[in-house]
């Protein structure tokens, strides 16, 4: 595995908490906001798609531990 690709998630999240803050301003949970904006173009869509993927990774990890 190349060294540059080893910690790609750390580089992908440039402004931690920005999606959560946007969801809070909209009065929704992060998951609801992510589902609603996953098809959007631009930065909001990219953040929503990344969040959906990371939430999916967390669920897979929890299943593996049980």
Rosetta constraint file for C-alpha pairs under 8 A:
AtomPair CA 1 CA 5 HARMONIC 7.06 0.50
AtomPair CA 1 CA 6 HARMONIC 6.79 0.50
AtomPair CA 2 CA 6 HARMONIC 6.49 0.50
AtomPair CA 3 CA 7 HARMONIC 7.99 0.50
AtomPair CA 4 CA 8 HARMONIC 7.40 0.50
AtomPair CA 7 CA 11 HARMONIC 7.12 0.50
AtomPair CA 8 CA 12 HARMONIC 6.13 0.50
AtomPair CA 9 CA 13 HARMONIC 6.41 0.50
AtomPair CA 10 CA 14 HARMONIC 7.85 0.50
AtomPair CA 17 CA 21 HARMONIC 6.04 0.50
AtomPair CA 18 CA 22 HARMONIC 6.22 0.50
AtomPair CA 19 CA 23 HARMONIC 6.15 0.50
AtomPair CA 19 CA 30 HARMONIC 7.23 0.50
AtomPair CA 19 CA 44 HARMONIC 7.82 0.50
AtomPair CA 19 CA 47 HARMONIC 6.71 0.50
AtomPair CA 19 CA 48 HARMONIC 7.34 0.50
AtomPair CA 20 CA 24 HARMONIC 6.13 0.50
AtomPair CA 20 CA 29 HARMONIC 7.87 0.50
AtomPair CA 20 CA 30 HARMONIC 5.69 0.50
AtomPair CA 21 CA 25 HARMONIC 6.22 0.50
AtomPair CA 22 CA 26 HARMONIC 6.28 0.50
AtomPair CA 23 CA 27 HARMONIC 6.19 0.50
AtomPair CA 23 CA 28 HARMONIC 5.25 0.50
AtomPair CA 23 CA 29 HARMONIC 5.98 0.50
AtomPair CA 23 CA 30 HARMONIC 5.54 0.50
AtomPair CA 23 CA 33 HARMONIC 5.59 0.50
AtomPair CA 24 CA 28 HARMONIC 5.84 0.50
AtomPair CA 24 CA 29 HARMONIC 6.86 0.50
AtomPair CA 24 CA 30 HARMONIC 7.74 0.50
AtomPair CA 28 CA 32 HARMONIC 6.07 0.50
AtomPair CA 28 CA 33 HARMONIC 6.07 0.50
AtomPair CA 29 CA 33 HARMONIC 6.18 0.50
AtomPair CA 30 CA 34 HARMONIC 5.97 0.50
AtomPair CA 31 CA 35 HARMONIC 6.18 0.50
AtomPair CA 31 CA 52 HARMONIC 7.60 0.50
AtomPair CA 32 CA 36 HARMONIC 6.22 0.50
AtomPair CA 33 CA 37 HARMONIC 6.15 0.50
AtomPair CA 33 CA 48 HARMONIC 7.62 0.50
AtomPair CA 34 CA 38 HARMONIC 5.71 0.50
AtomPair CA 34 CA 48 HARMONIC 4.64 0.50
AtomPair CA 34 CA 49 HARMONIC 7.07 0.50
AtomPair CA 34 CA 51 HARMONIC 6.87 0.50
AtomPair CA 34 CA 52 HARMONIC 6.45 0.50
AtomPair CA 35 CA 48 HARMONIC 7.43 0.50
AtomPair CA 35 CA 52 HARMONIC 7.70 0.50
AtomPair CA 37 CA 44 HARMONIC 6.93 0.50
AtomPair CA 37 CA 45 HARMONIC 5.67 0.50
AtomPair CA 37 CA 48 HARMONIC 6.06 0.50
AtomPair CA 38 CA 45 HARMONIC 5.10 0.50
AtomPair CA 38 CA 46 HARMONIC 7.41 0.50
AtomPair CA 38 CA 48 HARMONIC 5.06 0.50
AtomPair CA 38 CA 49 HARMONIC 5.24 0.50
AtomPair CA 39 CA 45 HARMONIC 5.99 0.50
AtomPair CA 40 CA 44 HARMONIC 6.67 0.50
AtomPair CA 40 CA 45 HARMONIC 4.37 0.50
AtomPair CA 40 CA 46 HARMONIC 7.84 0.50
AtomPair CA 41 CA 45 HARMONIC 5.19 0.50
AtomPair CA 41 CA 46 HARMONIC 7.34 0.50
AtomPair CA 42 CA 46 HARMONIC 6.38 0.50
AtomPair CA 43 CA 47 HARMONIC 6.11 0.50
AtomPair CA 44 CA 48 HARMONIC 6.09 0.50
AtomPair CA 45 CA 49 HARMONIC 6.10 0.50
AtomPair CA 46 CA 50 HARMONIC 6.13 0.50
AtomPair CA 47 CA 51 HARMONIC 6.06 0.50
AtomPair CA 48 CA 52 HARMONIC 6.17 0.50
AtomPair CA 49 CA 53 HARMONIC 6.23 0.50
AtomPair CA 50 CA 54 HARMONIC 6.12 0.50
AtomPair CA 51 CA 55 HARMONIC 6.03 0.50
AtomPair CA 52 CA 56 HARMONIC 6.22 0.50
AtomPair CA 53 CA 57 HARMONIC 6.33 0.50
AtomPair CA 54 CA 58 HARMONIC 6.29 0.50
AtomPair CA 55 CA 59 HARMONIC 6.41 0.50
AtomPair CA 56 CA 60 HARMONIC 6.30 0.50
AtomPair CA 57 CA 61 HARMONIC 6.13 0.50
AtomPair CA 58 CA 62 HARMONIC 6.26 0.50
AtomPair CA 59 CA 63 HARMONIC 6.30 0.50
AtomPair CA 60 CA 64 HARMONIC 6.33 0.50
AtomPair CA 61 CA 65 HARMONIC 6.51 0.50
AtomPair CA 62 CA 66 HARMONIC 6.72 0.50
